[in-house]
Amino acid sequence: MHDTMTPASGPAVDLTKHDALAGGFPRTSEGRLLFAIAFLFSIFQIATAAHLIDPPSQLVRAIHVGFVTVLIFPLLAAMTGKGKVARIMAWGLSVLGMSVAFYQCYEYADLLVRAGDPLPIDIFFGVLGIAVVFAAAWALMGPALPVISGIFLAYCLFGEYLPSPLDHRGYGFSQVIDHMAYGTEGIYGIPTLVSSSYIFLFILFGAFLEKAGMIQLFNDVSLSLVGARRGGPAKVSIISSGLMGTISGSGVANVVTTGQFTIPLMKRFGYRPAFAGGVEATASMGGQIMPPVMGAVAFIMAETLGVEYHEIVKAALIPAILYFASAFWMVHLEAGKQGLLGLPKTELPSARAAIAKGWYLILPLAALVWLLFSGYTPLFAGTVGLGFTLLLILGSSLALGISSTIIRVIFWVGLGLVAAAFFQFGIKIIMVALTALVLANAFRQGGRETLLICRDALAEGAKTALPVAIACALVGIIIGTMTLTGAANTFGQFIVSVGGKSLFLSLLLTMVTCLVLGMGIPTIPNYIITSSIAGPALLELGVPLIVSHMFVFYFGILADLTPPVALACFAAAPIARESGLKISIEAIKVAAAGFVIPFMAVYSPALMLQDGGPLAASLGYPAAVAYIVFKTALAIGLWGAAVIGFAAVRLSAFERALATAASFSMLAALPATDEAGFALAAVFAILVWRKARSAKVEPAARTPKTT
């Protein structure tokens, strides 16, 4: 097979400690079989998304989870070098996962008829399906999420024996299994729906762009734009990781792709290894909140709230800009403190040359963004974006073999007209064009190489989707528990009771819950669990719904930067050759804005372009937006100076304390604290200005005069 079949080498070997699927498919007959299954998985998902086949949604979800469980066990065993007995057991579990999906498909019509009154064989396959999902998640992601989900499942079965107010009315074993294993609750709930439609397509979209060279394009453009400036390599990391986040939905995956390039560059330039790893981890996790194409959680949030995707993007826009601006400011100050200038311009690539070479890669991304903001569904936008990407990759391969410029222009114009015809004639014309391009490429040497790359991207995309898909299936157990028992109300009432005394304490409790959950589970289940509990409670306390969900989303992401687990930081550790804990501490400093912005948005929803809040009521909406953005940017700037200990000149302990006090004074939404914050900021600015001025004058005063 092609390059995805090569075994992991270099840093990738170490990265498998944090991602067991980080390497390529094994070069064995077993590996080729798994590769073929992964390829078929992607073909099935594309066919259902494009409505080339149109089974009921329940069957799509069941087959989706079936493919996931079929792949996870033998793939993990093969890639981690397990023995023969372990591999046989893995394939046995794989067959069980397949049998559950087959049963769902074979008995689909009858299961609908006897919904709520399952037969003993239904219960058997239901238990088997739940057990296989638990086992697959444990094998791939560790025990944290299965244990949490197991506690919720146990609550369904035994919660009636708990003391009030934790108890519920009681549910029979068959009722719980029927609820969790069949229908559109439990393991086939909304998270699996989103995973089997939008998320999988966007992961494939990113896989194709990555194979086509998008990472190199991002790196070259970033180097050209900021490489020569103070702290250039670290700024390159922030830009390239942020751009990569537009096509990747996983912060950890972002770390291990862009980090392979940016972390060594920062170290070579003079940044401390821990700081270099912290910058990369911070920027990579921020990619999930960076519009226009955000991480998988954004699609789940839109589906959960029942709003258009662009509403989620609108709420995330200003916080995302401030988040990356904060990271930029931090590395700028660190570079100033360490005296690190930019890279020589002679060593930098040309942005113009990079765009001239890979401009066509931007077109599918632009089309995707336009579709998302034009009100089309993420499923439609993702399908079209993926189709356009394939047209460009396959078309570019053919265009390289056309010597005549005129014919090459005619070819591209024709391909563009075919793409545009999609909106008139639907997906069939795209499929006809793709079939023709595949056949044409099959008869050219370079074209055959391109077809292999596309084949590998399909298999690699399916492999990349496995952790997200199994997490979505298992977290459905938690959502199913809440819909069956109403457990969310108990915790929600507790948050409301705390919030009646102090909204800040309710927010703090929610933040801690997100950070603690995030120590053991990925961002997606973290968001789903916490938002389903805290979202309604915060809404009752007057927090706009999108703001409350974005609050949870932010801290779910930041959990991957927070000690002691800090998954993104530990993923960066083998590349930076530094302790993951040290990287985590630096990442928290760089990502300080991420911890501040959600709280400020709750008190001033204008920060997320939402109506409401006393600030908008007193100033008006446009003025409130301008004011809160200015205040937040100033607070972030002061915090950066305090943390790094530099602002034009090195700061004393008193000056750093003053900057910290000014920054924290601006975080609250009270006029008195704002006034105090601005006053302290003015004092700090005067002190720094005088210190910087005297630092320039002193060397001149010591210079002897010559006659």
VOGU-3710 file (C-alpha; in Angstrom, 3 decimals, decimal comma):
1> mhdtmtpasg> 0,000/0,000/0,000  0,933/3,641/-0,073  2,460/5,828/2,604  -0,161/5,166/5,284  1,062/1,600/5,397  4,539/2,516/6,554  5,253/1,839/10,185  5,589/4,761/12,537  9,085/6,053/12,909  10,882/8,838/14,710
11> pavdltkhda> 8,593/10,931/16,864  5,541/8,950/15,756  6,766/5,968/17,774  6,668/8,053/20,932  3,348/9,607/19,965  1,651/6,228/20,089  1,866/6,520/23,880  -0,813/9,206/23,565  -2,565/7,905/20,461  -2,457/4,157/19,880
21> laggfprtse> -3,606/4,720/16,282  -0,922/7,322/15,474  1,028/5,027/13,150  0,103/3,588/9,773  -1,695/0,347/8,961  0,616/-2,668/9,472  2,352/-4,103/6,380  0,791/-7,529/6,825  -2,142/-9,429/5,382  -4,067/-8,534/8,543
31> grllfaiafl> -3,137/-4,891/8,041  -4,340/-5,005/4,435  -7,670/-6,483/5,562  -8,108/-3,737/8,164  -7,138/-1,146/5,555  -9,854/-2,517/3,251  -12,476/-2,397/6,031  -11,521/1,210/6,845  -11,747/2,087/3,141  -15,235/0,516/2,914
41> fsifqiataa> -16,268/2,403/6,060  -15,465/5,712/4,362  -17,199/4,672/1,138  -20,346/3,768/3,102  -20,347/7,118/4,921  -19,881/9,077/1,688  -22,611/7,069/-0,057  -25,133/7,742/2,718  -24,158/11,421/3,029  -24,580/11,919/-0,734
51> hlidppsqlv> -27,847/9,881/-0,673  -26,446/7,430/-3,209  -27,916/4,903/-0,804  -30,582/6,069/1,582  -31,222/3,677/4,496  -33,181/4,861/7,553  -31,220/6,978/10,022  -31,380/4,211/12,646  -29,628/1,769/10,302  -26,955/4,327/9,355
61> raihvgfvtv> -26,167/4,793/13,043  -26,106/1,041/13,725  -23,810/0,321/10,760  -21,605/3,276/11,719  -21,110/1,919/15,243  -20,712/-1,572/13,778  -17,824/-0,494/11,549  -16,219/1,272/14,520  -16,332/-1,780/16,788  -15,229/-4,077/13,956
71> lifpllaamt> -12,104/-1,954/13,389  -11,023/-0,909/16,881  -10,160/-4,261/18,483  -8,043/-5,905/15,738  -6,488/-2,573/14,696  -5,323/-1,868/18,248  -3,997/-5,412/18,639  -2,105/-5,228/15,337  -0,669/-1,730/15,857  0,470/-2,358/19,433
81> gkgkvarima> 2,155/-5,667/18,566  -0,042/-8,009/20,617  0,512/-11,767/20,525  -1,464/-14,348/18,568  -3,931/-15,151/21,365  -4,716/-11,457/21,940  -5,249/-10,948/18,213  -7,648/-13,885/18,000  -9,617/-12,450/20,925  -9,614/-9,041/19,243
91> wglsvlgmsv> -11,088/-10,492/16,049  -13,647/-12,351/18,178  -14,800/-9,046/19,698  -14,799/-7,562/16,209  -17,192/-10,301/15,024  -19,468/-9,608/18,002  -19,609/-5,933/17,046  -20,487/-6,906/13,473  -23,203/-9,295/14,661  -24,908/-6,534/16,653
101> afyqcyeyad> -25,008/-4,265/13,595  -26,288/-7,149/11,445  -29,057/-7,924/13,946  -30,151/-4,267/14,000  -30,379/-4,265/10,188  -32,010/-7,693/9,800  -34,623/-7,112/12,511  -35,147/-3,393/11,835  -38,832/-3,532/10,844  -39,739/-6,023/13,587
111> llvragdplp> -37,853/-4,011/16,211  -39,970/-0,987/15,329  -43,162/-3,018/15,814  -42,139/-4,367/19,222  -40,555/-1,127/20,502  -41,033/-0,985/24,269  -41,759/-4,711/24,479  -38,464/-6,412/23,539  -38,055/-10,156/23,127  -35,387/-12,052/25,114
121> idiffgvlgi> -33,186/-12,203/21,988  -33,517/-8,414/21,643  -32,298/-8,044/25,210  -29,397/-10,397/24,499  -28,193/-8,405/21,486  -28,859/-5,148/23,323  -26,625/-6,198/26,226  -24,030/-7,455/23,743  -24,074/-4,145/21,841  -23,651/-2,066/25,000
131> avvfaaawal> -20,873/-4,347/26,274  -18,951/-4,178/22,977  -19,153/-0,362/22,924  -17,890/-0,199/26,522  -15,041/-2,596/25,719  -14,038/-0,724/22,545  -13,972/2,627/24,346  -11,930/1,160/27,223  -9,429/-0,415/24,825  -8,953/2,748/22,771
141> mgpalpvisg> -9,389/5,572/25,297  -8,692/4,083/28,694  -11,022/3,564/31,649  -12,192/7,105/32,452  -15,161/7,481/30,084  -16,340/3,838/30,428  -16,261/4,126/34,223  -18,245/7,394/34,179  -20,751/5,939/31,705  -20,951/2,756/33,787
151> iflayclfge> -21,881/4,792/36,862  -24,729/6,427/34,932  -25,906/3,037/33,644  -25,816/1,662/37,192  -27,866/4,672/38,297  -30,573/3,672/35,800  -30,690/0,170/37,244  -30,247/0,841/40,981  -30,966/4,548/41,478  -34,331/3,804/43,070
161> ylpspldhrg> -32,490/2,609/46,185  -30,631/5,913/46,719  -31,835/8,470/49,273  -33,900/11,458/48,156  -33,406/13,630/46,134  -31,021/11,337/44,228  -33,492/8,484/43,790  -35,844/7,821/40,850  -39,021/5,747/40,447  -37,174/2,619/39,244
171> ygfsqvidhm> -36,824/0,997/35,816  -36,760/-2,670/34,837  -33,683/-4,276/33,280  -35,400/-4,857/29,910  -36,670/-1,252/29,841  -33,172/0,140/30,447  -31,574/-2,093/27,789  -34,322/-1,294/25,284  -33,811/2,432/25,925  -30,014/2,283/25,622
181> aygtegiygi> -29,534/-0,207/22,765  -32,432/0,497/20,400  -34,150/3,556/18,987  -32,617/7,018/18,936  -31,521/7,199/22,554  -28,550/5,528/24,210  -25,669/4,443/22,002  -27,557/5,493/18,848  -28,526/8,938/20,145  -27,783/12,434/18,821
191> ptlvsssyif> -23,982/12,168/19,339  -23,859/9,075/17,107  -26,144/10,784/14,580  -23,724/13,718/14,359  -20,695/11,421/14,271  -22,155/9,324/11,446  -22,968/12,353/9,339  -21,184/15,688/9,808  -18,140/14,706/11,869  -17,026/11,800/9,711
201> lfilfgafle> -17,291/13,904/6,553  -15,265/16,751/8,016  -12,589/14,340/9,220  -12,375/12,938/5,677  -12,282/16,483/4,330  -9,287/17,247/6,553  -7,586/13,963/5,667  -7,763/14,726/1,937  -6,500/18,282/2,328  -3,673/17,053/4,547
211> kagmiqlfnd> -2,671/14,435/1,966  -2,838/17,094/-0,750  -0,324/19,312/1,089  -2,452/21,775/3,067  -0,166/21,589/6,126  2,836/22,584/4,033  0,833/25,461/2,529  -0,165/26,697/6,001  3,419/26,463/7,267  4,903/28,261/4,258
221> vslslvgarr> 2,375/31,099/4,395  2,805/31,457/8,172  6,613/31,538/7,875  6,439/34,159/5,161  4,025/36,378/7,101  5,598/36,390/10,575  8,804/34,357/10,428  11,016/37,457/10,250  9,309/39,261/13,122  10,259/39,119/16,799
231> ggpakvsiis> 9,566/35,613/18,050  8,710/34,580/14,491  8,853/30,764/14,888  6,406/30,778/17,809  4,052/33,047/15,879  4,321/30,647/12,949  3,196/27,876/15,315  0,146/29,869/16,388  -0,929/30,758/12,843  -0,290/27,350/11,278
241> sglmgtisgs> -1,945/25,490/14,176  -4,920/27,840/14,068  -5,248/27,319/10,316  -4,845/23,563/10,735  -7,689/23,716/13,233  -9,958/24,788/10,391  -9,632/21,344/8,810  -8,763/19,169/11,810  -11,373/18,948/14,682  -8,949/17,362/17,131
251> gvanvvttgq> -6,533/19,422/19,164  -4,315/16,446/19,992  -4,164/15,431/16,309  -3,263/19,031/15,535  -0,379/18,882/18,046  1,152/15,767/16,519  0,893/17,074/12,932  1,869/20,760/13,002  3,946/20,226/16,167  6,400/17,995/14,288
261> ftiplmkrfg> 7,439/21,132/12,391  6,826/24,036/14,767  8,217/22,745/18,083  11,708/21,903/16,756  11,714/25,259/14,926  10,936/27,144/18,150  13,592/25,210/20,079  16,190/25,834/17,393  15,327/29,524/17,516  15,977/29,744/21,269
271> yrpafaggve> 12,656/29,164/23,010  12,689/26,904/26,058  11,395/23,370/25,231  8,558/23,631/27,769  7,456/27,008/26,383  7,654/25,729/22,786  5,478/22,726/23,658  3,052/24,939/25,584  2,627/27,321/22,646  1,928/24,460/20,246
281> atasmggqim> -0,545/22,777/22,618  -2,367/26,061/23,256  -2,628/26,974/19,592  -3,665/23,456/18,564  -6,467/23,242/21,125  -7,615/26,725/20,070  -8,119/25,392/16,566  -11,332/23,744/17,806  -12,888/27,138/18,568  -11,501/28,928/15,503
291> ppvmgavafi> -14,147/29,842/12,921  -15,126/29,344/10,200  -14,782/25,534/10,470  -14,681/24,625/14,151  -14,240/21,251/15,794  -16,753/18,448/15,976  -18,346/19,893/19,122  -19,641/22,887/17,163  -21,790/20,604/14,995  -23,122/18,759/18,039
301> maetlgveyh> -23,857/22,110/19,705  -25,811/23,362/16,678  -27,804/20,115/16,576  -28,455/20,178/20,337  -29,553/23,835/20,430  -31,485/23,599/17,179  -29,773/26,661/15,680  -27,974/27,308/12,396  -24,278/26,505/12,384  -23,374/30,121/11,616
311> eivkaalipa> -24,951/31,162/14,926  -22,378/29,019/16,734  -19,612/30,532/14,594  -20,841/34,040/15,368  -20,708/33,369/19,108  -17,189/31,930/18,831  -15,685/34,593/16,566  -14,528/37,324/18,969  -13,443/34,921/21,766  -11,403/32,900/19,241
321> ilyfasafwm> -9,682/36,028/17,918  -8,905/37,140/21,484  -7,643/33,658/22,373  -5,131/33,622/19,528  -4,260/37,288/20,027  -3,449/36,441/23,642  -1,184/33,579/22,572  0,475/35,906/20,037  1,040/38,524/22,721  2,538/35,967/25,102
331> vhleagkqgl> 5,125/34,714/22,624  5,915/38,283/21,565  6,660/39,229/25,172  8,667/36,054/25,806  10,738/36,776/22,690  11,341/40,328/23,888  12,359/39,119/27,322  14,799/36,563/25,868  16,027/38,891/23,113  14,850/36,568/20,319
341> lglpktelps> 14,618/38,292/16,947  13,059/36,919/13,763  14,469/34,448/11,275  16,595/35,759/8,383  14,351/36,613/5,436  16,634/34,636/3,145  15,644/31,446/4,993  11,906/32,042/4,655  9,631/30,714/1,907  7,561/33,043/-0,221
351> araaiakgwy> 3,864/33,233/0,615  3,166/34,256/-2,971  5,024/31,221/-4,330  3,315/28,888/-1,822  -0,144/30,204/-2,737  0,675/30,096/-6,457  1,599/26,432/-6,045  -1,257/25,336/-3,769  -3,977/27,963/-4,289  -6,482/25,372/-5,449
361> lilplaalvw> -6,428/23,730/-1,986  -8,119/26,826/-0,577  -11,100/26,557/-2,940  -12,874/23,604/-1,214  -12,393/25,310/2,143  -13,836/28,549/0,742  -16,790/26,658/-0,752  -17,385/24,887/2,561  -17,382/28,173/4,489  -19,715/29,822/1,972
371> llfsgytplf> -22,179/26,932/2,187  -22,138/26,895/5,997  -22,806/30,636/6,145  -25,478/30,468/3,455  -27,739/28,378/5,652  -27,011/24,943/4,183  -26,792/22,064/6,642  -23,343/20,866/7,763  -24,124/17,495/6,140  -24,788/19,136/2,786
381> agtvglgftl> -21,808/21,493/3,101  -19,468/18,682/4,130  -20,588/16,447/1,248  -20,133/19,228/-1,311  -16,805/20,306/0,185  -15,497/16,738/0,048  -16,712/16,326/-3,537  -15,009/19,558/-4,614  -11,790/18,472/-2,884  -11,768/15,210/-4,830
391> llilgsslal> -12,472/17,051/-8,087  -9,504/19,351/-7,477  -7,071/16,618/-6,417  -7,937/14,324/-9,316  -8,215/17,221/-11,763  -4,840/18,660/-10,734  -3,203/15,315/-11,408  -4,544/15,352/-14,970  -3,746/19,045/-15,495  -0,068/18,407/-14,744
401> gisstiirvi> 0,105/16,192/-17,803  -1,353/18,863/-20,151  1,479/20,752/-21,824  -0,647/23,366/-23,598  -1,584/26,318/-21,382  -4,755/27,014/-23,380  -5,990/23,435/-23,064  -5,139/23,434/-19,349  -7,197/26,619/-18,844  -10,101/25,117/-20,803
411> fwvglglvaa> -9,857/21,978/-18,655  -10,052/23,968/-15,392  -12,912/26,126/-16,665  -14,809/22,981/-17,655  -14,193/21,386/-14,267  -15,389/24,584/-12,585  -18,594/24,512/-14,623  -19,158/20,892/-13,607  -18,746/21,865/-9,946  -21,163/24,770/-10,380
421> affqfgikii> -23,661/22,484/-12,114  -24,017/20,624/-8,822  -26,426/23,284/-7,558  -28,681/22,703/-10,565  -28,406/18,944/-11,122  -27,379/17,600/-7,719  -24,732/15,119/-6,614  -25,117/12,828/-9,636  -23,188/15,138/-11,956  -20,338/15,284/-9,416
431> mvaltalvla> -20,285/11,495/-9,232  -20,186/11,233/-13,039  -17,303/13,731/-13,150  -15,418/11,899/-10,391  -15,875/8,566/-12,160  -14,479/10,057/-15,368  -11,516/11,573/-13,516  -10,768/8,288/-11,749  -10,762/6,406/-15,062  -8,589/9,049/-16,711
441> nafrqggret> -6,098/8,971/-13,834  -5,979/5,174/-13,906  -4,287/5,292/-17,313  -1,507/7,716/-16,240  1,501/6,903/-14,057  1,158/10,100/-12,027  -2,590/9,639/-11,983  -2,285/6,180/-10,461  -0,153/7,688/-7,683  -2,906/10,242/-7,047
451> llicrdalae> -5,527/7,494/-6,863  -3,399/5,691/-4,272  -3,197/8,899/-2,233  -6,995/9,254/-2,369  -7,461/5,618/-1,378  -5,075/6,075/1,558  -6,849/9,270/2,651  -10,170/7,395/2,796  -8,697/4,655/5,002  -6,722/7,116/7,126
461> gaktalpvai> -9,796/9,298/7,624  -11,808/6,309/8,868  -9,030/5,412/11,309  -8,862/9,014/12,553  -12,635/9,007/13,148  -12,598/5,967/15,449  -11,911/7,742/18,799  -14,576/10,372/18,088  -17,141/7,801/16,955  -16,723/5,445/19,911
471> acalvgiiig> -16,814/8,357/22,362  -20,076/9,575/20,790  -21,606/6,093/21,054  -20,622/5,589/24,686  -21,589/9,059/25,858  -25,057/8,245/24,538  -25,402/6,047/27,646  -25,089/9,175/29,784  -27,562/11,134/27,674  -29,922/8,144/27,721
481> tmtltgaant> -29,729/8,034/31,513  -30,694/11,689/31,732  -33,636/11,357/29,355  -34,878/8,213/31,133  -34,459/9,286/34,764  -34,333/13,083/34,631  -31,019/12,991/36,530  -29,926/16,289/34,993  -32,599/18,091/37,003  -31,048/17,061/40,342
491> fgqfivsvgg> -27,607/18,482/39,590  -29,148/21,407/37,731  -31,264/22,354/40,740  -28,124/22,263/42,877  -26,355/24,666/40,485  -29,408/26,942/40,490  -29,542/26,939/44,291  -25,863/27,883/44,439  -26,392/30,507/41,723  -29,223/32,060/43,689
501> kslflslllt> -26,563/33,089/46,178  -23,712/33,646/43,705  -23,669/33,238/39,920  -19,886/33,266/40,083  -19,868/30,181/42,339  -22,192/28,365/39,912  -19,848/29,183/37,051  -16,881/28,089/39,127  -18,601/24,786/39,936  -19,366/24,229/36,245
511> mvtclvlgmg> -15,775/25,059/35,269  -14,332/22,629/37,807  -16,712/19,901/36,582  -15,536/20,457/32,988  -11,857/20,428/33,960  -12,183/17,307/36,123  -14,149/15,408/33,460  -11,688/16,594/30,828  -8,834/14,938/32,693  -10,109/11,561/31,573
521> iptipnyiit> -12,418/12,029/28,602  -12,192/13,883/25,267  -13,745/17,262/24,527  -16,870/15,865/22,830  -18,230/13,691/25,667  -17,079/16,309/28,176  -19,174/18,947/26,421  -22,197/16,662/26,009  -22,206/15,588/29,660  -21,625/18,998/31,207
531> ssiagpalle> -23,846/21,018/28,869  -26,781/18,656/29,378  -26,466/19,170/33,139  -25,274/22,747/33,513  -26,729/24,348/30,360  -30,386/24,417/31,501  -29,341/25,435/35,026  -27,288/28,398/33,790  -30,152/29,379/31,478  -32,434/29,518/34,515
541> lgvplivshm> -29,894/31,851/36,123  -30,212/34,232/33,171  -27,220/33,130/31,082  -28,076/33,006/27,331  -28,195/29,407/26,088  -25,427/29,701/23,486  -23,192/31,498/26,011  -23,703/28,748/28,601  -22,876/26,043/26,052  -19,821/27,960/24,827
551> fvfyfgilad> -18,736/28,332/28,470  -18,775/24,550/28,843  -17,136/24,060/25,432  -14,220/26,345/26,310  -13,382/24,584/29,536  -13,776/21,177/27,912  -11,015/22,231/25,521  -8,856/23,807/28,214  -9,024/20,576/30,214  -6,522/19,158/27,715
561> ltppvalacf> -4,068/21,852/28,831  -4,719/21,609/32,562  -2,567/19,457/34,905  -2,277/16,721/35,917  -3,480/14,936/32,746  -3,196/17,650/30,028  -3,432/15,269/27,068  -2,410/17,852/24,439  0,660/18,787/26,461  1,724/15,181/26,945
571> aaapiaresg> 1,255/14,637/23,193  3,696/17,521/22,628  6,166/16,158/25,216  8,031/13,615/23,035  8,449/16,198/20,258  9,682/18,912/22,637  11,660/16,344/24,677  10,355/17,891/27,868  8,104/16,888/30,752  4,403/17,036/29,880
581> lkisieaikv> 3,710/18,643/33,268  6,170/21,476/32,592  4,629/21,991/29,159  1,179/22,090/30,788  2,216/24,856/33,187  3,532/26,952/30,282  0,392/26,218/28,242  -1,842/27,528/31,034  0,115/30,792/31,048  -0,153/31,169/27,280
591> aaagfvipfm> -3,852/30,196/27,275  -4,806/32,508/30,123  -7,318/34,275/27,875  -9,186/31,010/27,436  -9,821/30,852/31,184  -10,929/34,492/31,366  -13,094/34,970/28,265  -15,938/32,533/29,189  -16,516/34,272/32,528  -16,511/37,711/30,895
601> avyspalmlq> -18,981/36,497/28,242  -21,434/35,323/30,917  -21,491/38,757/32,535  -21,337/40,582/29,179  -22,905/38,376/26,434  -21,964/41,043/23,862  -18,487/39,467/23,897  -20,077/36,527/22,056  -22,258/38,846/19,945  -25,349/37,867/21,939
611> dggplaaslg> -28,073/40,159/23,243  -28,631/40,641/26,950  -26,664/41,722/29,976  -26,624/45,056/31,832  -23,857/46,455/29,624  -25,915/46,195/26,422  -28,930/47,616/28,244  -27,035/50,722/29,349  -24,765/51,378/26,339  -26,634/49,779/23,469
621> ypaavayivf> -25,551/46,640/21,612  -22,857/48,027/19,221  -21,223/50,154/21,930  -21,346/47,228/24,362  -19,528/44,976/21,866  -16,816/47,593/21,250  -16,391/48,297/24,969  -16,175/44,671/26,115  -13,711/43,777/23,334  -11,470/46,710/24,267
631> ktalaiglwg> -11,654/45,892/27,966  -10,953/42,194/27,425  -8,015/42,914/25,104  -6,540/45,314/27,668  -7,008/42,795/30,485  -5,321/40,093/28,405  -2,453/42,445/27,569  -1,875/43,244/31,235  -2,083/39,580/32,202  0,537/38,702/29,586
641> aavigfaavr> 2,919/41,333/30,916  2,406/40,069/34,474  2,968/36,399/33,597  6,008/36,916/31,346  7,470/39,741/33,432  8,177/41,918/30,430  6,580/44,904/28,687  9,184/46,840/26,673  11,449/46,343/29,721  11,786/43,663/32,394
651> lsaferalat> 9,238/44,201/35,159  9,808/44,251/38,897  7,701/42,166/41,272  5,660/45,270/42,192  4,976/46,089/38,533  3,880/42,530/37,820  1,554/42,599/40,836  0,125/45,917/39,640  -0,541/44,497/36,161  -2,192/41,436/37,706
661> aasfsmlaal> -4,454/43,575/39,901  -5,438/45,763/36,929  -6,224/42,709/34,804  -8,378/41,005/37,421  -10,226/44,244/38,186  -11,459/44,332/34,592  -12,786/40,785/34,600  -15,923/41,612/36,565  -18,818/43,443/34,911  -19,149/46,090/37,613
671> patdeagfal> -18,584/49,787/36,797  -16,572/50,307/39,988  -14,158/47,470/39,218  -13,800/48,647/35,623  -12,852/52,122/36,799  -10,339/50,680/39,252  -8,900/48,464/36,544  -8,452/51,331/34,096  -6,832/53,485/36,812  -4,385/50,710/37,763
681> aavfailvwr> -3,647/50,102/34,065  -2,845/53,793/33,603  -0,464/53,742/36,596  1,200/50,602/35,225  1,598/52,167/31,755  3,200/55,312/33,231  5,651/53,273/35,323  6,669/51,127/32,342  7,001/54,161/30,064  9,254/55,953/32,549
691> karsakvepa> 11,328/52,816/33,090  11,720/52,236/29,345  12,638/55,889/28,806  15,291/55,840/31,521  16,672/52,564/30,113  17,274/54,352/26,794  18,738/57,445/28,395  21,191/55,679/30,742  23,369/54,059/28,047  23,558/57,421/26,262
701> artpktt> 24,583/59,149/29,510  27,393/56,628/30,055  28,739/57,074/26,524  31,860/59,326/26,716  31,762/62,454/24,606  34,414/62,833/21,943  35,923/66,056/20,803
//
